[in-house]
Amino acid sequence: MKQFVLGLAASLLMTAAHAEPTATGDLGLVIERAAGSVLLVDQSDRAALARIEGLGDLSHASLVYSPDERFAYVFGRDGGLTKVDIVTRQIANRVVQAGNAIGGAISDDGTLVAVSNYEPGGVRVFDADTLDLVADIPTGSKTIGLVDAPGRRFVFTMWDTGETWIADFARGTDPQITKITDMGKNPYDALITANGRTYITGLFGQDGLTALDLWADTPEPIRVLPGYGRGQQELPVYKMPHLEGWAHTGAEFILPAVGHHQVLWVDADTLTETGRTQTYGQPVFAMARPDGRQVWVNFAHPLNDTIQVIDTVSKQVIHEFKPGPAVLHMEFTPRGHEVWISVRDANTVMVYDTHSFEKLREIPADSPSGIFFTARAHRTGL
């Protein structure tokens, strides 16, 4: 184990059983992808508080929080669903529910946790308290883009068949399933707006995206930016962009382009293109500061040492810097005065002021990737 990890471990040896309860609103978790652990951090102190181990394969991991911010549900690549108690700083429960999982969501009332799977495919839904299986929804396809929607609903999309399904649990644990076909070729990820109305999936097999109006009685596919790369040479795709890191400034969406060095601007009402910004590399995350004035963008290998900041009024890059090798994820503090950045190959999380761009702190972490603050507990789709 690396020397810095040993040093950090020594400083965090206050065991989970002896940790004193603390308020959760200022806390967050950082995925340590190589070690199968998560690092509990404090935003105000810009410090690590504890390491929680034993979460399995976190090489591609995400998490959601319970409404009271006490529990995190961590979705691992190995199909593991781990319930972490961030007050006692220990694993509360864990099940391995599939062979290869790709993310999950929690229902708006906090009672159901859903996991989308590559192997065997489909979605499995669990009781948030006990992690008992309450519903198994086979789809015959790799399942991606799983989000929560208002009314105890989950929305998800199939890579192989190009369908989106809505699973409605409003009447219990036997869901009503609505199937929407013809979403496009090889959908790879999806997002839902904060009001729960618009669901957008990106397409890997063709240029463009597809949207659904979930307020419609019968949602129908809406083509967004069809052929946006037409006439351009598409580049090799080294890492798929993440629409879950989408930017929404109120009037516009800012979305990463697949196979191009661009972010795309889309009118949030009409879903028509309003502009493009050339970027340093192929965008992975395009994330809006909470006030919507800036969008921070990171990039795919081999240009993943760089971040660009785009002003959403001018649509121009206003700042560029290189935090270090393999910048994987960003997370804003709830009001956006700071951003935390995971730099995997430097084994550190860096904290920056979003107005001055000054680096404020470095926090040692073992191959960090996703950063998740508890404020996510109160936002649809996160």
C-alpha positions as CSV (number, residue, x, y, z in Angstrom):
1,M,0.0,0.0,0.0
2,K,1.3,3.4,-0.9
3,Q,3.0,5.4,1.9
4,F,0.5,8.2,1.8
5,V,-2.4,5.8,2.2
6,L,-0.7,4.2,5.3
7,G,-0.3,7.7,6.7
8,L,-3.9,8.6,6.1
9,A,-5.1,5.2,7.4
10,A,-3.1,5.9,10.6
11,S,-4.9,9.2,11.0
12,L,-8.3,7.6,10.5
13,L,-7.9,4.7,12.8
14,M,-10.7,5.8,15.0
15,T,-12.8,2.8,14.2
16,A,-16.4,2.9,13.0
17,A,-17.7,1.6,16.3
18,H,-16.0,4.4,18.2
19,A,-17.0,7.3,15.9
20,E,-19.2,9.9,17.5
21,P,-22.4,10.8,15.7
22,T,-22.3,13.9,13.7
23,A,-24.6,16.1,11.6
24,T,-24.6,14.8,8.0
25,G,-25.4,17.9,5.9
26,D,-21.7,18.9,5.5
27,L,-20.5,15.5,4.6
28,G,-19.7,13.5,1.5
29,L,-18.2,10.3,0.2
30,V,-15.3,9.8,-2.2
31,I,-15.0,6.5,-4.1
32,E,-11.6,4.9,-3.8
33,R,-11.9,2.8,-6.9
34,A,-8.8,0.6,-6.5
35,A,-9.2,-0.2,-2.9
36,G,-12.9,-1.0,-2.7
37,S,-13.4,1.7,-0.1
38,V,-15.1,5.1,0.4
39,L,-13.6,8.1,2.1
40,L,-15.9,10.1,4.3
41,V,-15.1,13.8,4.0
42,D,-16.2,17.1,5.6
43,Q,-16.8,20.1,3.2
44,S,-16.3,22.9,5.7
45,D,-13.1,21.5,7.2
46,R,-11.9,20.3,3.8
47,A,-10.8,17.1,5.5
48,A,-11.1,13.3,5.5
49,L,-12.9,11.9,8.5
50,A,-12.8,8.1,8.0
51,R,-12.3,5.3,5.5
52,I,-14.9,2.6,5.1
53,E,-13.7,-0.6,3.5
54,G,-15.1,-3.8,2.1
55,L,-17.3,-2.5,-0.7
56,G,-16.0,-4.8,-3.5
57,D,-15.2,-3.7,-7.0
58,L,-15.6,0.0,-7.3
59,S,-13.8,0.5,-10.6
60,H,-17.1,1.9,-11.9
61,A,-19.2,3.0,-9.0
62,S,-21.8,5.6,-8.0
63,L,-24.1,6.1,-5.1
64,V,-27.3,7.8,-3.8
65,Y,-28.4,8.9,-0.4
66,S,-31.4,8.3,1.8
67,P,-33.6,11.3,2.4
68,D,-32.2,11.8,5.9
69,E,-28.7,11.8,4.5
70,R,-27.6,9.1,6.9
71,F,-27.3,6.2,4.5
72,A,-25.4,5.9,1.2
73,Y,-26.3,3.1,-1.3
74,V,-23.2,2.3,-3.3
75,F,-23.5,0.6,-6.6
76,G,-20.3,-1.4,-7.5
77,R,-19.2,-2.9,-10.8
78,D,-19.3,-6.4,-9.3
79,G,-23.1,-6.1,-8.8
80,G,-22.6,-5.2,-5.2
81,L,-25.2,-3.0,-3.5
82,T,-23.7,-1.7,-0.3
83,K,-25.6,0.3,2.3
84,V,-23.2,2.6,4.2
85,D,-24.0,4.3,7.5
86,I,-22.1,7.6,7.5
87,V,-23.0,8.3,11.1
88,T,-21.5,5.1,12.5
89,R,-19.0,5.0,9.6
90,Q,-19.5,1.4,8.8
91,I,-21.3,-0.9,6.3
92,A,-24.9,-1.5,7.4
93,N,-25.7,-4.1,4.8
94,R,-24.5,-5.5,1.5
95,V,-25.8,-7.8,-1.2
96,V,-24.3,-8.9,-4.5
97,Q,-27.3,-8.7,-6.7
98,A,-25.9,-9.2,-10.2
99,G,-22.7,-10.0,-12.1
100,N,-22.1,-6.5,-13.5
101,A,-23.9,-3.4,-12.4
102,I,-23.9,0.1,-13.9
103,G,-25.6,2.4,-11.4
104,G,-28.8,2.9,-9.5
105,A,-31.4,5.3,-8.1
106,I,-33.6,5.7,-5.0
107,S,-37.3,6.4,-5.1
108,D,-38.5,9.9,-4.2
109,D,-40.0,8.7,-0.9
110,G,-36.7,6.9,-0.1
111,T,-38.2,3.4,0.3
112,L,-36.9,1.7,-2.8
113,V,-33.4,1.4,-4.3
114,A,-33.1,0.2,-7.9
115,V,-30.0,-1.1,-9.6
116,S,-29.4,-1.3,-13.4
117,N,-27.4,-4.2,-14.6
118,Y,-25.2,-5.2,-17.6
119,E,-25.2,-8.9,-16.5
120,P,-27.7,-10.4,-16.5
121,G,-29.3,-7.2,-17.6
122,G,-32.5,-5.6,-16.4
123,V,-33.3,-3.7,-13.1
124,R,-33.6,-5.1,-9.6
125,V,-35.4,-3.2,-6.9
126,F,-34.7,-3.5,-3.2
127,D,-36.3,-2.4,0.1
128,A,-34.1,0.5,1.2
129,D,-34.3,-0.5,4.8
130,T,-33.5,-4.2,4.6
131,L,-32.1,-4.6,1.1
132,D,-34.6,-7.4,0.5
133,L,-35.4,-7.9,-3.2
134,V,-38.9,-6.6,-3.9
135,A,-39.0,-6.6,-7.7
136,D,-37.0,-8.1,-10.6
137,I,-37.5,-6.5,-14.0
138,P,-35.8,-8.5,-16.8
139,T,-35.2,-6.5,-20.0
140,G,-33.2,-8.8,-22.2
141,S,-30.6,-6.1,-22.6
142,K,-27.8,-4.2,-20.9
143,T,-29.6,-1.5,-18.9
144,I,-28.4,2.1,-18.6
145,G,-29.6,5.5,-17.7
146,L,-31.5,4.5,-14.6
147,V,-33.0,7.6,-12.8
148,D,-35.7,8.2,-10.3
149,A,-38.8,10.2,-11.3
150,P,-41.6,11.7,-9.1
151,G,-44.3,9.3,-7.9
152,R,-42.2,6.3,-7.0
153,R,-41.1,5.8,-10.6
154,F,-37.9,4.6,-12.2
155,V,-36.9,5.3,-15.8
156,F,-34.3,3.4,-17.6
157,T,-33.1,2.6,-21.1
158,M,-31.7,-0.5,-23.0
159,W,-28.4,-0.4,-24.9
160,D,-29.3,-3.4,-27.1
161,T,-32.9,-2.7,-28.0
162,G,-33.1,1.1,-27.9
163,E,-36.2,1.1,-25.6
164,T,-36.9,3.2,-22.5
165,W,-39.1,1.7,-19.8
166,I,-40.9,3.5,-17.0
167,A,-41.5,1.3,-13.9
168,D,-44.3,2.8,-11.7
169,F,-44.3,1.6,-8.1
170,A,-47.0,4.0,-6.9
171,R,-49.4,1.2,-6.0
172,G,-46.9,-1.1,-4.2
173,T,-44.0,-3.4,-5.2
174,D,-45.6,-4.8,-8.4
175,P,-44.7,-2.2,-10.9
176,Q,-46.7,-1.0,-13.9
177,I,-44.4,-0.9,-16.9
178,T,-44.6,1.5,-19.8
179,K,-42.4,0.7,-22.7
180,I,-41.3,3.4,-25.2
181,T,-39.6,2.0,-28.4
182,D,-37.5,3.7,-31.1
183,M,-35.3,5.7,-28.7
184,G,-32.4,5.3,-31.1
185,K,-29.3,3.1,-31.6
186,N,-27.2,2.1,-28.6
187,P,-28.3,4.6,-25.9
188,Y,-25.3,4.9,-23.5
189,D,-26.5,7.2,-20.6
190,A,-29.3,9.4,-19.6
191,L,-30.4,12.3,-17.4
192,I,-33.5,13.7,-15.9
193,T,-34.2,17.3,-15.2
194,A,-34.6,18.5,-11.6
195,N,-38.4,18.9,-12.0
196,G,-38.7,15.3,-13.2
197,R,-40.2,16.3,-16.6
198,T,-37.6,15.7,-19.3
199,Y,-35.6,12.5,-19.7
200,I,-32.8,12.6,-22.2
201,T,-30.6,9.7,-23.4
202,G,-27.5,10.1,-25.5
203,L,-26.9,7.8,-28.4
204,F,-23.6,6.0,-29.2
205,G,-24.8,4.3,-32.4
206,Q,-25.9,7.5,-34.1
207,D,-25.4,11.3,-33.8
208,G,-28.0,12.9,-31.6
209,L,-30.0,12.4,-28.4
210,T,-33.6,11.4,-27.7
211,A,-35.8,13.1,-25.1
212,L,-39.1,12.1,-23.4
213,D,-41.7,14.4,-21.9
214,L,-42.6,12.5,-18.7
215,W,-45.5,14.8,-18.1
216,A,-47.2,13.6,-21.3
217,D,-49.9,11.0,-20.9
218,T,-48.1,8.9,-23.5
219,P,-44.5,9.9,-23.8
220,E,-43.1,9.8,-27.3
221,P,-39.5,10.0,-28.5
222,I,-38.3,13.5,-29.4
223,R,-35.2,13.8,-31.5
224,V,-32.6,16.2,-30.2
225,L,-29.6,17.4,-32.3
226,P,-30.0,14.7,-35.0
227,G,-26.8,14.5,-37.0
228,Y,-25.0,17.0,-34.9
229,G,-21.6,15.6,-36.1
230,R,-22.5,15.5,-39.7
231,G,-19.6,16.7,-41.9
232,Q,-17.1,16.3,-39.1
233,Q,-14.6,13.5,-38.7
234,E,-15.5,11.5,-35.7
235,L,-12.6,10.7,-33.4
236,P,-11.9,7.4,-31.5
237,V,-14.0,7.4,-28.3
238,Y,-11.6,6.7,-25.4
239,K,-14.2,7.1,-22.7
240,M,-18.0,7.5,-22.9
241,P,-19.2,10.9,-21.7
242,H,-21.5,10.9,-18.7
243,L,-24.9,12.6,-19.1
244,E,-25.4,12.3,-15.4
245,G,-22.9,15.1,-15.1
246,W,-25.1,17.3,-17.4
247,A,-25.3,21.0,-17.0
248,H,-28.5,22.9,-16.8
249,T,-28.4,26.7,-16.6
250,G,-32.1,27.3,-16.5
251,A,-32.5,28.2,-20.1
252,E,-30.2,25.7,-21.7
253,F,-28.7,22.3,-21.4
254,I,-24.9,21.8,-22.0
255,L,-24.1,18.3,-23.1
256,P,-20.9,16.6,-24.0
257,A,-20.5,15.5,-27.7
258,V,-19.6,11.9,-28.4
259,G,-16.4,11.6,-30.5
260,H,-15.9,15.4,-30.9
261,H,-14.0,18.1,-29.0
262,Q,-17.2,20.1,-28.3
263,V,-20.0,20.7,-25.8
264,L,-23.4,21.3,-27.2
265,W,-25.9,23.9,-26.1
266,V,-29.6,23.1,-26.3
267,D,-32.6,25.2,-25.5
268,A,-34.3,23.6,-22.5
269,D,-37.8,24.4,-23.7
270,T,-37.6,23.7,-27.5
271,L,-34.7,21.2,-27.4
272,T,-33.1,22.9,-30.3
273,E,-29.4,23.7,-30.7
274,T,-28.3,27.1,-29.5
275,G,-24.5,26.8,-29.8
276,R,-21.3,24.8,-29.6
277,T,-18.1,25.4,-27.7
278,Q,-14.9,23.9,-28.9
279,T,-13.1,22.2,-26.1
280,Y,-9.6,20.9,-25.3
281,G,-10.6,17.3,-25.7
282,Q,-13.5,14.9,-25.7
283,P,-15.7,15.9,-22.8
284,V,-16.6,13.4,-20.1
285,F,-18.4,15.6,-17.6
286,A,-19.9,19.0,-18.3
287,M,-21.1,20.2,-14.9
288,A,-22.8,23.4,-14.1
289,R,-21.9,25.4,-10.9
290,P,-25.2,25.5,-8.9
291,D,-25.9,29.1,-9.9
292,G,-25.6,28.2,-13.5
293,R,-23.0,30.8,-14.4
294,Q,-20.1,28.4,-15.1
295,V,-19.7,25.0,-16.6
296,W,-16.7,22.9,-15.7
297,V,-15.5,20.3,-18.2
298,N,-13.1,17.4,-17.9
299,F,-11.9,15.2,-20.7
300,A,-11.2,11.6,-21.8
301,H,-7.8,10.0,-22.0
302,P,-5.1,10.9,-23.1
303,L,-6.1,14.6,-22.4
304,N,-7.5,13.9,-18.9
305,D,-5.1,16.1,-17.0
306,T,-7.0,19.3,-17.9
307,I,-10.2,21.2,-16.9
308,Q,-11.8,24.0,-18.8
309,V,-14.3,26.5,-17.3
310,I,-16.9,27.9,-19.7
311,D,-18.9,31.1,-19.0
312,T,-22.5,30.4,-19.8
313,V,-23.3,33.9,-20.9
314,S,-20.6,34.2,-23.5
315,K,-20.3,30.4,-24.1
316,Q,-16.5,30.9,-24.1
317,V,-13.8,29.1,-22.2
318,I,-12.6,31.6,-19.5
319,H,-10.1,29.4,-17.6
320,E,-8.0,26.3,-18.2
321,F,-5.7,24.5,-15.8
322,K,-4.1,21.1,-15.2
323,P,-4.8,19.7,-11.7
324,G,-2.9,16.5,-12.5
325,P,-3.0,13.1,-14.2
326,A,-6.4,11.4,-14.7
327,V,-9.0,14.0,-13.5
328,L,-12.1,11.8,-13.2
329,H,-14.8,13.7,-11.4
330,M,-16.0,17.0,-10.0
331,E,-18.5,17.9,-7.3
332,F,-19.6,21.4,-6.3
333,T,-20.5,22.4,-2.8
334,P,-24.2,23.0,-2.6
335,R,-24.0,26.7,-3.2
336,G,-21.1,26.5,-5.6
337,H,-18.4,28.5,-3.9
338,E,-16.0,25.5,-4.1
339,V,-15.5,22.5,-6.4
340,W,-13.8,19.2,-5.3
341,I,-11.9,17.4,-8.0
342,S,-10.6,13.8,-8.0
343,V,-7.2,13.3,-9.5
344,R,-6.8,9.6,-9.7
345,D,-3.2,9.1,-10.6
346,A,-2.0,11.8,-8.1
347,N,-4.0,10.0,-5.4
348,T,-5.6,13.2,-4.2
349,V,-8.8,15.2,-4.1
350,M,-8.2,18.9,-4.8
351,V,-10.5,21.7,-3.6
352,Y,-10.7,24.9,-5.6
353,D,-12.4,28.3,-5.2
354,T,-14.8,28.6,-8.2
355,H,-14.4,32.5,-8.3
356,S,-10.7,33.0,-8.0
357,F,-9.7,29.5,-9.2
358,E,-7.3,29.3,-6.3
359,K,-6.5,25.8,-5.0
360,L,-7.5,25.6,-1.3
361,R,-6.6,22.1,-0.2
362,E,-5.4,18.7,-1.2
363,I,-6.8,15.6,0.5
364,P,-5.0,12.3,0.1
365,A,-7.2,9.5,-1.3
366,D,-6.4,6.1,-2.9
367,S,-7.2,6.3,-6.6
368,P,-10.2,8.6,-6.1
369,S,-13.0,8.8,-8.6
370,G,-16.6,9.8,-7.9
371,I,-17.3,12.5,-5.2
372,F,-20.8,12.6,-3.8
373,F,-22.0,15.2,-1.2
374,T,-25.1,14.5,0.9
375,A,-26.9,17.5,-0.7
376,R,-27.7,15.0,-3.5
377,A,-30.2,13.4,-1.2
378,H,-32.7,16.2,-2.0
379,R,-32.3,16.4,-5.8
380,T,-34.2,14.4,-8.4
381,G,-31.9,12.3,-10.6
382,L,-29.0,12.4,-8.3
